[in-house]
Amino acid sequence: MSVAKQDVRSLAEAARAASRVLATAPTSQKDEALGAMARHLRQATPAILAANEADMAAARTAGKGDAFLDRLLLDASRVEAMARAVESVAGLKDPVGEQTEEWDRPNGLHVRKVRLPLGVVLMIYEARPNVTSDAAALCLKSGNAALLRGGSEAARSNAAIASALAAGVTEAGLPAACIQPVPPGERETLLELLKLEGLIDLCIPRGGEGLIRFVAENARIPVVKHYKGVCHVYVHGAADLEMAARITVNAKTSRPGVCNAAECLLVDRSVAERFLPQVGRELVARGVELHGDAATVEVLERAGVPVKPASEEDWGREFLDLVLAVRVVDGLDAALGHIARYGSEHTEAIVTADAAVAGRFTREAQASAVVWNASTRFNDGGELGLGAEIGISTSRLHAFGPMGLRELTSQKYVIHGNGQVR
């Protein structure tokens, strides 16, 4: 179901009014709402799964690939995981009203910095139904009203999830407009949303390159981009190769269709002959198609491991599938140079036993998360103790990396005087 331009403004105006109520709601009421939201998600599991099956059937008919279908798919365990994520947000410290700094001025003024909600957050996302519940929970706990504009491929799933969430919100006595789904419509409707200065305070787009660019080029409201994840694993010459293989396989195959999955493997020339056949066999056994540079192809073909020659387009590409680009590099400087040219500032990992090399890599690799001796898949709000995340920002302003509760707030100065004038 599409929505008219005038209705978009009405939704935003309702969200603005709800945000004023939510901004001053006590933590206890917000946590009560989150508990009710989780409970209603569980109760609505049959309806949510039925809606998702209809979305999945349409996606299969449209010829969508396996990675896309995996992102879209919901089952009972994934709905339960969504409910647990909502509950985990209730267990986190409320950032609203948190004092982060205080000091006294020579003239007697007492100054504090205090966290406050952003206001109204517009989420624009594609075929990830779990974003609906994660974003709603994080926005509510941080005192922000949420407008949730999911993609048409997941429209039925998102509507069913949002209906359950709204029931929890109103049960706790908060305005239903704290969480509002925006039905997917024409690009003109999305353009109208992006023009609503004064009603919407922040837009967070999550999805493919085309969506992100469209939002960034047309928005009149602030945008925090959650751009593509071109994540690298660099296996240094001093790496434990067994560890490096475990990390590489996990980073690529645990969920290849997510943004923190590895898309490119860089291998130091000094260990390529020993490491590439080992990790290549393990990856191919898990269904991964390898695209290698000339040195990689030479080593793997000699070892009998299937590999295709990489094209220039493979470097810097987000496959979101069981495909991995592989390049042999001459040391740390070459690895850092490749990452600087082709990375998307999402997640970069190094495997090495050399602490000095790791120190250089973590200082010089520009990304929202830099990982030493662990999988790229750990750049995730839940794994880092933030609870559910609204996404992983690849913008350096105003947040960089997983966006949890604190990243959905701003800060204001509270100044206490006793009659001072300037």
HUPE-V656365 format. One record per residue. N is the residue number from 1. RES is the residue in one small letter. BURIAL is + if it has 24 or more other ideal C-beta (glycine too) atoms within 12 Angstrom, else -. Layout:
n:N res:RES burial:BURIAL
n:N res:RES burial:BURIAL
//
This chain:
n:1 res:m burial:-
n:2 res:s burial:-
n:3 res:v burial:+
n:4 res:a burial:-
n:5 res:k burial:-
n:6 res:q burial:-
n:7 res:d burial:-
n:8 res:v burial:+
n:9 res:r burial:+
n:10 res:s burial:-
n:11 res:l burial:+
n:12 res:a burial:+
n:13 res:e burial:-
n:14 res:a burial:+
n:15 res:a burial:+
n:16 res:r burial:+
n:17 res:a burial:-
n:18 res:a burial:+
n:19 res:s burial:+
n:20 res:r burial:-
n:21 res:v burial:+
n:22 res:l burial:+
n:23 res:a burial:+
n:24 res:t burial:-
n:25 res:a burial:+
n:26 res:p burial:-
n:27 res:t burial:+
n:28 res:s burial:-
n:29 res:q burial:+
n:30 res:k burial:+
n:31 res:d burial:+
n:32 res:e burial:+
n:33 res:a burial:+
n:34 res:l burial:+
n:35 res:g burial:+
n:36 res:a burial:+
n:37 res:m burial:+
n:38 res:a burial:+
n:39 res:r burial:+
n:40 res:h burial:+
n:41 res:l burial:+
n:42 res:r burial:+
n:43 res:q burial:-
n:44 res:a burial:+
n:45 res:t burial:+
n:46 res:p burial:-
n:47 res:a burial:+
n:48 res:i burial:+
n:49 res:l burial:+
n:50 res:a burial:-
n:51 res:a burial:+
n:52 res:n burial:+
n:53 res:e burial:-
n:54 res:a burial:-
n:55 res:d burial:+
n:56 res:m burial:+
n:57 res:a burial:-
n:58 res:a burial:+
n:59 res:a burial:+
n:60 res:r burial:-
n:61 res:t burial:-
n:62 res:a burial:-
n:63 res:g burial:-
n:64 res:k burial:+
n:65 res:g burial:-
n:66 res:d burial:-
n:67 res:a burial:+
n:68 res:f burial:+
n:69 res:l burial:+
n:70 res:d burial:+
n:71 res:r burial:+
n:72 res:l burial:+
n:73 res:l burial:+
n:74 res:l burial:+
n:75 res:d burial:-
n:76 res:a burial:-
n:77 res:s burial:-
n:78 res:r burial:+
n:79 res:v burial:+
n:80 res:e burial:-
n:81 res:a burial:+
n:82 res:m burial:+
n:83 res:a burial:+
n:84 res:r burial:+
n:85 res:a burial:+
n:86 res:v burial:+
n:87 res:e burial:+
n:88 res:s burial:+
n:89 res:v burial:+
n:90 res:a burial:+
n:91 res:g burial:-
n:92 res:l burial:+
n:93 res:k burial:-
n:94 res:d burial:+
n:95 res:p burial:+
n:96 res:v burial:+
n:97 res:g burial:+
n:98 res:e burial:+
n:99 res:q burial:-
n:100 res:t burial:-
n:101 res:e burial:-
n:102 res:e burial:-
n:103 res:w burial:-
n:104 res:d burial:-
n:105 res:r burial:-
n:106 res:p burial:-
n:107 res:n burial:-
n:108 res:g burial:-
n:109 res:l burial:-
n:110 res:h burial:-
n:111 res:v burial:-
n:112 res:r burial:-
n:113 res:k burial:-
n:114 res:v burial:-
n:115 res:r burial:+
n:116 res:l burial:+
n:117 res:p burial:+
n:118 res:l burial:+
n:119 res:g burial:+
n:120 res:v burial:+
n:121 res:v burial:+
n:122 res:l burial:+
n:123 res:m burial:+
n:124 res:i burial:+
n:125 res:y burial:+
n:126 res:e burial:+
n:127 res:a burial:+
n:128 res:r burial:+
n:129 res:p burial:+
n:130 res:n burial:+
n:131 res:v burial:+
n:132 res:t burial:+
n:133 res:s burial:+
n:134 res:d burial:+
n:135 res:a burial:+
n:136 res:a burial:+
n:137 res:a burial:+
n:138 res:l burial:+
n:139 res:c burial:+
n:140 res:l burial:+
n:141 res:k burial:+
n:142 res:s burial:+
n:143 res:g burial:+
n:144 res:n burial:+
n:145 res:a burial:+
n:146 res:a burial:+
n:147 res:l burial:+
n:148 res:l burial:+
n:149 res:r burial:+
n:150 res:g burial:+
n:151 res:g burial:+
n:152 res:s burial:+
n:153 res:e burial:+
n:154 res:a burial:+
n:155 res:a burial:+
n:156 res:r burial:+
n:157 res:s burial:+
n:158 res:n burial:+
n:159 res:a burial:+
n:160 res:a burial:+
n:161 res:i burial:+
n:162 res:a burial:+
n:163 res:s burial:+
n:164 res:a burial:+
n:165 res:l burial:+
n:166 res:a burial:+
n:167 res:a burial:+
n:168 res:g burial:+
n:169 res:v burial:+
n:170 res:t burial:-
n:171 res:e burial:-
n:172 res:a burial:+
n:173 res:g burial:-
n:174 res:l burial:+
n:175 res:p burial:+
n:176 res:a burial:+
n:177 res:a burial:+
n:178 res:c burial:+
n:179 res:i burial:+
n:180 res:q burial:+
n:181 res:p burial:+
n:182 res:v burial:+
n:183 res:p burial:+
n:184 res:p burial:+
n:185 res:g burial:+
n:186 res:e burial:-
n:187 res:r burial:-
n:188 res:e burial:-
n:189 res:t burial:+
n:190 res:l burial:+
n:191 res:l burial:-
n:192 res:e burial:+
n:193 res:l burial:+
n:194 res:l burial:+
n:195 res:k burial:-
n:196 res:l burial:+
n:197 res:e burial:-
n:198 res:g burial:-
n:199 res:l burial:+
n:200 res:i burial:+
n:201 res:d burial:+
n:202 res:l burial:+
n:203 res:c burial:+
n:204 res:i burial:+
n:205 res:p burial:+
n:206 res:r burial:+
n:207 res:g burial:+
n:208 res:g burial:+
n:209 res:e burial:+
n:210 res:g burial:-
n:211 res:l burial:+
n:212 res:i burial:+
n:213 res:r burial:-
n:214 res:f burial:-
n:215 res:v burial:+
n:216 res:a burial:+
n:217 res:e burial:-
n:218 res:n burial:-
n:219 res:a burial:+
n:220 res:r burial:-
n:221 res:i burial:+
n:222 res:p burial:+
n:223 res:v burial:+
n:224 res:v burial:+
n:225 res:k burial:+
n:226 res:h burial:+
n:227 res:y burial:+
n:228 res:k burial:+
n:229 res:g burial:+
n:230 res:v burial:+
n:231 res:c burial:+
n:232 res:h burial:+
n:233 res:v burial:+
n:234 res:y burial:+
n:235 res:v burial:+
n:236 res:h burial:+
n:237 res:g burial:+
n:238 res:a burial:+
n:239 res:a burial:+
n:240 res:d burial:-
n:241 res:l burial:+
n:242 res:e burial:-
n:243 res:m burial:+
n:244 res:a burial:+
n:245 res:a burial:+
n:246 res:r burial:+
n:247 res:i burial:+
n:248 res:t burial:+
n:249 res:v burial:+
n:250 res:n burial:+
n:251 res:a burial:+
n:252 res:k burial:+
n:253 res:t burial:+
n:254 res:s burial:+
n:255 res:r burial:+
n:256 res:p burial:+
n:257 res:g burial:+
n:258 res:v burial:+
n:259 res:c burial:+
n:260 res:n burial:+
n:261 res:a burial:+
n:262 res:a burial:+
n:263 res:e burial:+
n:264 res:c burial:+
n:265 res:l burial:+
n:266 res:l burial:+
n:267 res:v burial:+
n:268 res:d burial:+
n:269 res:r burial:+
n:270 res:s burial:-
n:271 res:v burial:+
n:272 res:a burial:+
n:273 res:e burial:-
n:274 res:r burial:-
n:275 res:f burial:+
n:276 res:l burial:+
n:277 res:p burial:+
n:278 res:q burial:+
n:279 res:v burial:+
n:280 res:g burial:+
n:281 res:r burial:-
n:282 res:e burial:+
n:283 res:l burial:+
n:284 res:v burial:+
n:285 res:a burial:-
n:286 res:r burial:-
n:287 res:g burial:-
n:288 res:v burial:+
n:289 res:e burial:+
n:290 res:l burial:+
n:291 res:h burial:+
n:292 res:g burial:+
n:293 res:d burial:+
n:294 res:a burial:-
n:295 res:a burial:+
n:296 res:t burial:+
n:297 res:v burial:+
n:298 res:e burial:-
n:299 res:v burial:+
n:300 res:l burial:+
n:301 res:e burial:-
n:302 res:r burial:-
n:303 res:a burial:+
n:304 res:g burial:-
n:305 res:v burial:+
n:306 res:p burial:-
n:307 res:v burial:+
n:308 res:k burial:-
n:309 res:p burial:-
n:310 res:a burial:+
n:311 res:s burial:-
n:312 res:e burial:-
n:313 res:e burial:-
n:314 res:d burial:+
n:315 res:w burial:+
n:316 res:g burial:+
n:317 res:r burial:+
n:318 res:e burial:+
n:319 res:f burial:+
n:320 res:l burial:+
n:321 res:d burial:+
n:322 res:l burial:+
n:323 res:v burial:+
n:324 res:l burial:+
n:325 res:a burial:+
n:326 res:v burial:+
n:327 res:r burial:+
n:328 res:v burial:+
n:329 res:v burial:+
n:330 res:d burial:-
n:331 res:g burial:+
n:332 res:l burial:+
n:333 res:d burial:-
n:334 res:a burial:+
n:335 res:a burial:+
n:336 res:l burial:+
n:337 res:g burial:-
n:338 res:h burial:+
n:339 res:i burial:+
n:340 res:a burial:-
n:341 res:r burial:-
n:342 res:y burial:+
n:343 res:g burial:+
n:344 res:s burial:+
n:345 res:e burial:+
n:346 res:h burial:+
n:347 res:t burial:+
n:348 res:e burial:+
n:349 res:a burial:+
n:350 res:i burial:+
n:351 res:v burial:+
n:352 res:t burial:+
n:353 res:a burial:-
n:354 res:d burial:-
n:355 res:a burial:-
n:356 res:a burial:-
n:357 res:v burial:+
n:358 res:a burial:+
n:359 res:g burial:-
n:360 res:r burial:-
n:361 res:f burial:+
n:362 res:t burial:+
n:363 res:r burial:-
n:364 res:e burial:-
n:365 res:a burial:+
n:366 res:q burial:+
n:367 res:a burial:+
n:368 res:s burial:+
n:369 res:a burial:+
n:370 res:v burial:+
n:371 res:v burial:+
n:372 res:w burial:+
n:373 res:n burial:+
n:374 res:a burial:+
n:375 res:s burial:+
n:376 res:t burial:+
n:377 res:r burial:+
n:378 res:f burial:+
n:379 res:n burial:+
n:380 res:d burial:+
n:381 res:g burial:+
n:382 res:g burial:+
n:383 res:e burial:+
n:384 res:l burial:+
n:385 res:g burial:-
n:386 res:l burial:+
n:387 res:g burial:+
n:388 res:a burial:+
n:389 res:e burial:+
n:390 res:i burial:+
n:391 res:g burial:+
n:392 res:i burial:+
n:393 res:s burial:+
n:394 res:t burial:+
n:395 res:s burial:+
n:396 res:r burial:-
n:397 res:l burial:-
n:398 res:h burial:-
n:399 res:a burial:+
n:400 res:f burial:+
n:401 res:g burial:+
n:402 res:p burial:+
n:403 res:m burial:+
n:404 res:g burial:+
n:405 res:l burial:+
n:406 res:r burial:+
n:407 res:e burial:+
n:408 res:l burial:+
n:409 res:t burial:+
n:410 res:s burial:+
n:411 res:q burial:-
n:412 res:k burial:-
n:413 res:y burial:-
n:414 res:v burial:-
n:415 res:i burial:-
n:416 res:h burial:-
n:417 res:g burial:-
n:418 res:n burial:-
n:419 res:g burial:-
n:420 res:q burial:-
n:421 res:v burial:-
n:422 res:r burial:-
//
